[in-house]
Amino acid sequence: MTYDLFIGDKGFSSWSLRGWLLFEKFGIDVHVHMLGLYSGTMKQEMAKLAPARFVPTVRTPEGWVIGESIAIVETLAERHPDANIWPKDAEARIYARWLVAEMHAGFSTLRTDCPMQLFKQIRDFDISDALKADIARLEDMLGHAFDRFATKGAYSGGWLFGAYSAADAFYAPVAARIAGYDLPVSDRLAAYVRTHLKDSAFKSWRADGIAVTYDPFPYDLGTDPKPWPEAD
């Protein structure tokens, strides 16, 4: 059975990246539809998916519409239990869900001040106190996963819970923001960012995104931005 996934521009749409990774990383068949997030046609294109309003939106093989990324991930996990979208370990699974819920509802300053863009790295980005607080919360939340699950043999310096999980899909755009704005983070969080940047699925998504030309470009990249950081 094949799902339909409706997404926005790959170079900018952080929520679309999360939704796409849930299919790509767990081998779930999907037909991807690109909507006009920056061309101004998305509202009309989304009308057929009402009451959904935003990307990503999923239509199941039965024709049922799913909006909101948390609803999408839980539906896919329920319908595809063998995909191991959540960690197998019960404690890790609880914490992975917590991480996803906090990402879905929190980190508002990080999202507002650092909209995801995959084209360049911005130089000398001004970091407010509120953004520093969001970065500190990231360090606490992801650091707890590193610390707690390293003791259980799950963390090997790559993904949060050993094998790739929904938590990693939800934090992929965070990694992109840290890379795109050169945000100051600890060595182990920087290593986690590099794990995302060198992941083949992330690299494929980014390659598609930066292949699109925008005039004018939707975001201010500042003066003389750096090349996007290489992870390999």
C-alpha positions as CSV (number, residue, x, y, z in Angstrom):
1,M,0.0,0.0,0.0
2,T,1.2,3.5,-0.9
3,Y,0.6,6.7,1.0
4,D,0.5,10.2,-0.5
5,L,2.7,12.8,1.3
6,F,2.2,16.5,0.6
7,I,5.2,18.7,1.4
8,G,6.6,22.2,0.8
9,D,9.9,23.4,-0.6
10,K,12.8,21.1,0.5
11,G,15.3,23.9,1.0
12,F,13.2,25.5,3.7
13,S,10.3,23.4,5.0
14,S,11.4,21.8,8.3
15,W,8.2,20.1,9.1
16,S,8.1,18.6,5.6
17,L,11.6,17.2,6.2
18,R,10.4,15.5,9.3
19,G,7.4,13.9,7.6
20,W,9.5,12.7,4.6
21,L,12.1,11.1,6.8
22,L,9.4,9.0,8.5
23,F,8.8,7.3,5.2
24,E,12.3,7.4,3.7
25,K,14.2,6.1,6.7
26,F,11.7,3.4,7.6
27,G,11.0,2.0,4.1
28,I,7.3,2.9,3.9
29,D,6.0,3.3,0.3
30,V,5.0,6.8,-0.5
31,H,4.2,9.1,-3.4
32,V,5.5,12.6,-2.7
33,H,3.6,15.7,-3.9
34,M,5.3,19.1,-3.8
35,L,3.0,22.1,-3.0
36,G,3.7,25.7,-3.7
37,L,4.8,26.9,-0.3
38,Y,6.7,29.9,-1.8
39,S,4.8,30.3,-5.1
40,G,1.6,31.3,-3.3
41,T,-0.5,28.3,-4.4
42,M,-0.4,26.1,-1.3
43,K,-3.7,27.3,0.1
44,Q,-5.6,26.3,-3.0
45,E,-3.7,23.0,-3.3
46,M,-4.4,22.1,0.4
47,A,-8.1,22.7,-0.1
48,K,-8.6,19.1,-1.3
49,L,-7.0,17.9,2.0
50,A,-9.3,19.9,4.3
51,P,-9.4,20.2,7.3
52,A,-5.6,19.9,7.0
53,R,-3.9,23.3,6.5
54,F,-0.2,22.8,6.6
55,V,2.5,20.5,5.3
56,P,3.3,17.8,5.9
57,T,0.0,16.2,5.3
58,V,-0.5,12.5,4.6
59,R,-3.3,10.7,2.7
60,T,-3.5,7.0,3.6
61,P,-4.1,4.3,0.9
62,E,-7.7,4.3,2.1
63,G,-8.0,8.0,1.3
64,W,-7.9,9.2,5.0
65,V,-6.2,12.5,5.6
66,I,-3.7,13.0,8.5
67,G,-2.5,16.4,9.5
68,E,0.2,17.2,12.1
69,S,3.4,15.4,12.4
70,I,2.7,13.8,15.7
71,A,-0.5,12.2,14.3
72,I,1.5,11.1,11.3
73,V,4.3,9.4,13.3
74,E,1.9,7.6,15.6
75,T,-0.3,6.4,12.7
76,L,2.7,5.1,10.9
77,A,4.1,3.4,14.0
78,E,0.7,1.8,14.6
79,R,0.2,0.6,11.0
80,H,3.8,-0.5,10.5
81,P,5.0,-2.1,13.8
82,D,7.8,-4.0,12.1
83,A,9.4,-0.7,10.9
84,N,10.6,0.1,14.5
85,I,9.8,3.7,14.2
86,W,10.1,4.0,18.0
87,P,12.9,2.4,20.0
88,K,12.3,-1.2,21.0
89,D,13.4,-0.6,24.6
90,A,10.4,0.6,26.7
91,E,12.3,3.3,28.6
92,A,13.9,4.6,25.5
93,R,10.5,4.6,23.7
94,I,9.0,6.8,26.4
95,Y,11.8,9.3,26.2
96,A,11.8,9.3,22.4
97,R,8.1,10.3,22.5
98,W,8.9,13.0,25.1
99,L,11.6,14.4,22.8
100,V,9.2,14.4,19.8
101,A,6.4,16.1,21.8
102,E,8.8,18.8,23.1
103,M,10.1,19.4,19.6
104,H,6.6,19.7,18.3
105,A,5.5,22.2,20.9
106,G,8.6,24.0,22.0
107,F,11.8,25.7,20.9
108,S,9.9,28.7,19.6
109,T,12.8,31.1,19.6
110,L,15.0,28.6,17.7
111,R,12.3,28.3,15.1
112,T,11.6,32.0,14.8
113,D,15.2,33.3,14.9
114,C,16.7,30.5,12.8
115,P,14.2,29.4,10.1
116,M,15.6,26.3,8.4
117,Q,17.5,27.0,5.1
118,L,19.9,24.4,3.6
119,F,21.8,26.7,1.2
120,K,24.5,28.5,3.1
121,Q,26.0,29.0,6.6
122,I,25.3,32.4,8.0
123,R,28.2,34.3,9.5
124,D,28.3,36.0,12.9
125,F,24.6,35.3,13.7
126,D,23.4,37.3,16.6
127,I,22.3,34.9,19.4
128,S,19.7,36.4,21.8
129,D,19.3,35.3,25.4
130,A,16.1,33.5,24.5
131,L,17.9,31.6,21.8
132,K,20.7,30.7,24.2
133,A,17.9,29.3,26.5
134,D,16.6,27.1,23.7
135,I,20.1,25.8,22.9
136,A,20.6,25.1,26.6
137,R,17.4,23.1,26.6
138,L,18.5,21.1,23.6
139,E,21.7,20.3,25.4
140,D,19.7,19.1,28.4
141,M,17.2,17.1,26.5
142,L,19.5,15.4,24.0
143,G,22.3,15.1,26.5
144,H,20.0,13.1,28.8
145,A,19.4,10.7,25.9
146,F,23.1,10.4,25.3
147,D,23.9,9.9,29.0
148,R,21.0,7.6,29.9
149,F,21.0,5.3,26.9
150,A,24.8,5.1,26.6
151,T,24.7,3.3,29.9
152,K,22.3,0.7,28.4
153,G,24.6,0.2,25.4
154,A,22.2,1.9,23.0
155,Y,24.1,5.0,22.1
156,S,27.1,4.5,19.9
157,G,27.9,8.1,18.9
158,G,25.4,8.2,16.1
159,W,21.6,8.4,16.5
160,L,19.9,9.2,19.8
161,F,18.8,5.7,20.7
162,G,21.3,3.6,18.7
163,A,19.1,2.7,15.7
164,Y,17.4,5.6,13.8
165,S,14.0,6.5,15.4
166,A,11.3,9.0,15.0
167,A,13.1,11.2,17.5
168,D,16.0,11.6,15.1
169,A,13.6,12.5,12.3
170,F,12.1,15.2,14.4
171,Y,15.5,16.7,15.3
172,A,16.9,16.6,11.8
173,P,15.8,20.2,11.2
174,V,17.3,21.2,14.5
175,A,20.6,19.8,13.2
176,A,20.1,21.8,10.0
177,R,19.5,25.0,12.0
178,I,22.6,24.5,14.1
179,A,24.6,23.9,11.0
180,G,23.0,26.7,9.0
181,Y,23.5,29.4,11.6
182,D,26.7,28.0,13.1
183,L,25.2,27.9,16.6
184,P,27.5,27.2,19.5
185,V,26.9,23.7,20.9
186,S,28.8,21.1,22.9
187,D,31.1,18.6,21.1
188,R,28.7,15.7,21.4
189,L,25.7,17.8,20.1
190,A,28.0,18.9,17.2
191,A,28.8,15.2,16.5
192,Y,25.0,14.5,16.4
193,V,24.6,17.3,14.0
194,R,27.3,15.8,11.7
195,T,25.5,12.5,11.9
196,H,22.5,14.1,10.3
197,L,24.5,16.1,7.8
198,K,26.3,13.0,6.4
199,D,23.1,10.8,6.4
200,S,22.3,9.8,2.8
201,A,18.6,10.6,3.2
202,F,19.3,14.1,4.5
203,K,21.9,14.7,1.8
204,S,19.4,13.6,-0.9
205,W,16.7,15.9,0.5
206,R,19.2,18.9,0.7
207,A,20.4,18.2,-2.9
208,D,16.9,18.5,-4.2
209,G,16.2,21.6,-2.1
210,I,19.2,23.6,-3.2
211,A,18.7,22.7,-6.9
212,V,15.7,25.1,-6.9
213,T,16.4,28.8,-7.7
214,Y,14.6,31.6,-5.9
215,D,14.3,35.2,-7.0
216,P,14.1,36.8,-4.6
217,F,15.6,34.4,-2.1
218,P,13.0,34.0,0.8
219,Y,15.5,34.6,3.7
220,D,18.2,37.0,4.5
221,L,21.5,35.1,4.5
222,G,23.5,38.2,5.7
223,T,26.7,39.4,4.3
224,D,29.0,36.9,2.5
225,P,27.6,33.6,4.0
226,K,29.9,30.6,4.3
227,P,29.5,27.4,2.2
228,W,27.2,24.8,3.8
229,P,29.3,22.8,6.3
230,E,30.6,19.5,5.0
231,A,30.1,16.5,7.3
232,D,32.1,13.8,5.6
